[in-house]
Amino acid sequence: MALTLYMDHHVPRAITSGLRARGVDVLTAYEDGAHELEDVTLLDRASELKRVLFTRDEDFLVEATRRQEVGIPFYGVVYAHQLRVSIGRSIDDLEIIAAVGEEADLLNEVKYLPL
């Protein structure tokens, strides 16, 4: 079963559009009405929806690490640095993650792009 993605509000529209053009199931925080939520709540929201959160915001790395340390579950975070990972590379790698990734691969984990 393909993984579904949840896009933080810091993700450029080009990444979301590129993934959708390739048939990846993507929901943005804005579309979900959650674009003004705090990072902690946004990560909870993605987990409620059983979607892996994609972000380019380093603050999510801090929150994910905190949750790992204290045992608070989350559905998974994929992070790409804004300046070091291109939009095209982000699309390519996220497509791979969505297509072949398993829930167990990302549950309570952080994956970094590029792969």
C-alpha positions in Angstrom: 0.0 0.0 0.0 1.4 3.4 -0.9 2.2 5.9 1.8 0.3 9.2 1.8 2.0 12.5 2.4 1.1 15.6 4.4 2.8 18.8 3.4 3.8 21.4 5.9 3.0 25.0 4.9 6.7 25.7 4.2 6.7 23.3 1.2 6.7 25.0 -2.2 3.6 24.4 -4.3 5.8 23.1 -7.1 6.7 20.0 -5.0 3.0 19.3 -4.2 2.0 19.8 -7.8 4.9 17.6 -9.1 4.0 14.8 -6.8 0.3 14.9 -7.7 1.2 14.9 -11.4 3.0 11.6 -10.6 -0.1 10.1 -8.9 1.1 10.6 -5.3 -1.6 11.1 -2.7 -0.7 14.5 -1.1 -2.7 16.7 1.3 -1.4 20.2 2.3 -1.8 21.8 5.7 -3.5 24.6 3.9 -6.0 22.4 2.2 -6.7 20.7 5.6 -7.3 24.1 7.2 -4.3 23.5 9.5 -1.8 25.9 8.0 -1.8 28.1 11.1 -1.3 25.3 13.6 1.8 25.1 15.8 4.3 22.5 14.7 3.5 20.1 17.5 -0.2 20.2 16.6 0.5 19.9 12.9 2.6 16.8 13.5 -0.3 15.3 15.5 -2.7 16.2 12.7 -0.6 14.4 10.1 -0.4 11.3 12.4 -4.2 11.4 13.0 -4.6 11.2 9.2 -2.0 8.5 8.9 0.1 10.6 6.6 3.9 11.1 6.6 4.7 14.8 7.2 7.1 16.3 4.6 8.8 19.5 5.7 11.6 21.9 5.0 11.3 23.4 8.5 14.1 22.4 10.9 11.8 22.9 13.9 10.0 19.6 13.1 13.3 17.8 13.6 13.5 19.1 17.1 9.9 18.0 17.8 10.4 14.6 16.2 13.6 14.0 18.2 11.8 15.0 21.4 9.0 12.5 20.7 11.5 9.8 20.0 13.3 10.4 23.3 10.1 10.4 25.4 8.2 7.7 23.4 5.4 9.8 21.9 4.4 8.2 18.6 4.1 10.0 15.3 3.5 8.7 11.8 6.9 9.9 10.4 8.7 12.9 9.1 10.6 13.4 5.9 12.9 16.5 5.9 14.7 18.3 3.1 16.9 21.3 3.6 15.5 24.3 1.7 18.8 25.2 0.1 20.5 21.9 -0.3 17.8 19.7 -1.8 16.2 20.9 -5.1 12.5 20.8 -5.8 13.1 18.2 -8.5 15.1 16.0 -6.2 12.5 16.4 -3.5 9.8 15.2 -5.9 11.8 12.3 -7.2 12.7 11.1 -3.7 9.2 11.6 -2.2 7.7 9.7 -5.1 10.0 6.7 -4.2 9.1 6.9 -0.5 5.4 7.1 -1.3 5.5 4.2 -3.8 7.7 1.7 -2.0 7.8 2.8 1.6 6.1 0.8 4.3 4.4 2.3 7.3 6.9 0.5 9.5 9.8 2.3 7.7 8.7 5.7 8.8 6.7 5.2 12.0 8.4 7.3 14.7 11.3 8.0 12.3 12.8 10.9 10.5 14.1 10.4 7.0 16.4 13.0 5.3 16.4 13.9 1.6 18.2 13.3 -0.6 17.9 9.5 -0.3 
